[in-house]
Amino acid sequence: MKSVLVPKPGGPFAVTEKTISDPPAGTVRLKVRACGVCHGDALVKEGHWPGLTYPRVPGHEIAGVVDAVGAGVEAWKVGDRAGLGWHGNHCGVCEACRSGDFMACARLEITGISFDGGYQQYMIAPERGLARIPEALSFAAAAPLLCAGVTTFNSLRHSGALPGDVVAVHGIGGLGHLALQFARHFGFHTIAISRGKDKEELAVRLGAHRYVDSESVNAAEELMKLGGARVIVATAPNSRAISALVNGLGRNGMLLAIAGGRDPIEASPGQLIHNRRRIQGWPGGTSRDSEETLNFCAISGIRPMIEEFALEDAAKGYDHMISARVRFRSVLVNA
């Protein structure tokens, strides 16, 4: 089979041939039909994940078909449409797992980091990480929903916001364009925040009731004119811009950080104490969360905006993603 791997930290992608393996107990072999290219793949490409062994095949937004089933697997059969996201497997015995909080597993296995991911034609996938893909979704559309989709869907549905509440989405990119669609379908008073006027028409088309250009006005002040945001979803990894939004939170408002960034978010105790504001992160979701995301998208018509690339053009797809030239998710596709 064809495989695209990272031979060493910071090295170029290498297109190679690998032997197709049989699935061990508790796993299935997936024929990968599509794999999204996520900013998280840079952790593998650039060697930012501690202790990562190389070579490694990245990719954690995987949609495909079960091709073979390992011993002990009962819930899946050959021909089933299945996907795999960031959450690849959990131990089932640590304190977090015993509480049902599998995303916080002390020995969490991450797809494309703990084991080879979806930049290949076939892959071995743990049964615990699999989510069923509805027939209504194409493989290419389903793939980004297994990371960007579940992260925005799951964080918003657990945010405490209710229909009619002001919910702002900061950034209109790979995460933000999905967050806007979910927020509108959840019945929130949806506000899009981005720099410049060029994305206003798109933001409204995706579901925003109002667009705020943070270059021309103070976004926090604009939110307070609406009574303050119940939730601000920060989807762009710009900590300085995120920090400037804290004063736009209303009573019991929450700043929800779902995009990784290295710089700290700054907020004074006074900003948080007043109106009981808070800052929270959200890591994505389990296979069950992914399945519910996929099902919601199937019935609601929510779809990611994608650009497709052949598997052997993974370097090009990655470059379009990392340089923010893609609108809005790169997806590698196999016939």
Steps between C-alpha positions, in 0.01 A plus 500: 500500500596863460588689818616855573719528806717746690848340521636742763397821679490790257577276204304493174215258445604173337270298272582132557368150442406289803373148552133481594472357852235276654311658792598378850238416762279793591568687176373522144674575173353804329519569130555874525279690256575850631719663764481861607817706540484671838720759670562232763698309237772763544576339837625198305646684203707742710574269794311702760349197678729377782630146466354439154671215314584526132428422224133578559199518270288802606128557458215488753195596289442163336196373311491160336362150483573203727715265292585231758409431863732383777420241766251605765341778295124453496350842422657538155495296182667521161336768288392728785561872449720614789699801609777569749596832660753639750370264768643167389475289813481520878617267774164451672652463849647837604305739722377708207383195305324356804313830516406471133726791402689316228649813339692559825636143508844488664619272218300648215608370159489771236447407137799590284716559808478188718461284189506555123213707369309557179756629249493154341272267307441258787545536876453303820241665726408417862136396533441747786580797277260422216192702411233400247467723195144557368433426134390863452859620545774453241832375634669830409236701687504268801876509554537857637194451718698242700722775647396853407137395497483313828708768675262782407179296532592342833636816662195705404245245612669480842555876534181569694372744237126481429301590188490877466824557694771709336779269382798650319736308274846655479675404175352367179728217394518124530330499839310827482308428180357189666439671836285763325284232343455311826427817698226604257342153498508490881285814503762740637514871415812443292767768465804454276821688586791529260743755358398698193187512289590225255338216700176675589293356216629149567436530875138598442457220249633252755248614758619815677225745591762773515863548399746703706814629331756515781723728293247782483320467836568373851346150490459475877309827511276386216417181691415698813253710296312170459513433873825306490576159360396187684777319314789613282650212303865575423585306184803701381831437683571868563527543876528878485179531297326250729604692812343816357159328500478422873319828572234398249378218725170561674380370836623143555665524159759250388795535265532160336848431360507218244800596282853428616737789550830532686457851639297551819151648504507805726218599734516682831322361807282809493379421148398150607356581842266759355195321354652160597681457170714195430741353247480134400663269248345208313695208349259350242311183572482122518387265226143531630522879479635470146211274403247747638674783313483307174133414551412863578678619187326235291151619601574874522692542175809639672809428293866607515642708217784290359767478232593149389852372431629162388684303769834541323442879510487500881785753516298743287187450709700553818663815360161645406378428853800632693514820292123555542450504122240222508129578540465347745619140539744300288389138447710217355289260295548142382298329229 
